[in-house]
Amino acid sequence: MKICLISPYESVAAYGLRILSAVAKRGGHETTCLFLPLDFRETIPADVLRQTAEMAAACRIAGISLSSNYMRQGIAITESIRAINPGTLILWGGILPTTEPEECLKYCDIACVGEGEEALTDLLNRLEAGEPFNDIPNLYFRDSNGILISNPLRPLNRDLDSIPFPDYDCDGHYILDGGRIEPATQERLNKNLAGQYLTLSSRGCVHSCSFCCNEFLKDLYHGDKWFRRRSAGNLIAECIHVKETLPWVTEILFDDDAFMARTEEELTRFGDEYRAKVGIPFFVTGITPASLTEKKLDILINAGLSRLRIGIQTASDRVNFEIYQRSISHEKAEDAIKIIERNKHRLSRHHYDFIVDNPWETDEEKIQTLRFLLKIPRPWAINIYSLTFYPGTRLFERAVNEGLLKDKYSEVYEKSYKSYHSNYINRLFYFYCQSNLPTWVLELFVNRWILALRLNYPLWWAYLFLRDAKAWFRRVQARVKAGLGVLSL
């Protein structure tokens, strides 16, 4: 059975889709993988849609991986395929159909809810055998009368080591490059991924943050243990495979939600083998202040950790505890930062995440976070994310109930979590992240007396005037020097 798997994501890493391709191939099926690395706010060009549709329409089934931001792209691809071959089954998978299967079934034939490796295997086998497939667990349909068929979920796979590594075989893979879909090559992979290979050492999360889909997934698989880990040996085997087959890889990214939720003994086993057999610098994201210890960080740095990212989100304990449902105090965050500071000379870079645009956070709490940010010794990299109410999260439900979410399409599907509201406090966040001014100068903008006397805006205008005056002076100076140079000739 031939399936076309399509990823519209900006990165061609497409971890889930590559896993599904490997699973299908292991089952004896043929896969074509299309990677369309465009920003979700872009419209897919007509020529690219036509190419995509022609390749997908030649297959019995087309699977599209979608997160909430890519709903529009999923609809466009689906309609283009149907215009060429209405007989091609359209399967949507990913977090979007998992959280909103009925919404997705307005456009696709099948919505995969939850993890899809076994569901896809069953579907392909049934199609190849010409057997009915409307009772396959994890798959949702609508029958000929429009009645929803929501099959129950199968138990979670507890043995993650049984899942094949992501499929990076360029044969049968295609990448949008230069406005056209071209055969994948190692060079094209490296061009998009910039030397980075992405993988996960676990699935799920030990936390239940109200802005994250993990809480929804825990409820979805109620009674089953959502957080699962791969063995150190399986991880090392994948990294060795990467080292041997992808020569352009210069960094391995472990993009887990809870990489540090391993014991020191587990991390030591992983670190010893990684250092001896792999040796490629690696980057760990999804670290929380609650999971970071000096010993764990030391183990990973010795193994080859070069970068890390840690989620602070806010300095307000009330917001963390009551709004985000994160049992992480600002004191705990400060402790984690001190651990990183003591070891930063052994790291190439460290990143801190903060969330803005929270309607339930007061201006004073936001300013508290700005003051907290200024206490972090430089240099650092700060990631600022706009709070987005993704379907399935508790904050989505709260925003809907309180009337804060008016239009799901424009305020969720079309919203980038990297684009934050234009207001004074957000401008300060951006300013603090970009400015090289001394900390004591930056502190003036959130000084309690200056704020109380409402002198912060005059101070801001004065800064803008001096900044622009300096830029103007430099332009004049450059023109004068250029004029003197001409005269000397």
Disulfide bonds with the S-S distance in Angstrom:
none
